[in-house]
Amino acid sequence: MKLKLLTSALAFGLLAVAQQTPPAQDNTKVNERDRAKTAKTADQAKNATSDRDLMQKIRKSIMDDKDLSTYAHNVKIIAVDGKVTLKGPVRSEEEKKTVEQKATEVAGAGNVTNEITIKAKKTS
């Protein structure tokens, strides 16, 4: 009898887990937007040493700031001929400005295009 109850409880638990739907992809709409032929994407970054160094320095500056969210740490940095485009979601307007400021400190004023979006935290 105990084994039968345990088996039923286990089967019910597995069924409940199997019926849960996975969360929607976080950046589906962004990925669709980036398919446009005019959209800048990471694969368009130049392989020139100066552009690679520029992207690396900006990434290091962003990663060194532990106050930024994982979203901000994962912003796309695209450098083409010294011009930088920032893309992707962050958690707040403050993070958006911080990431742009860090990129501008490295690339120089007038060399950064900020296409970062704000993705608010979900409330339960």
Summary of the structure (lengths in Angstrom):
residues: 124
radius of gyration: 21.3
end to end distance: 39.4
largest distance: 75.0
contacts: 301
relative contact order: 0.14
helix: 50%
strand: 16%
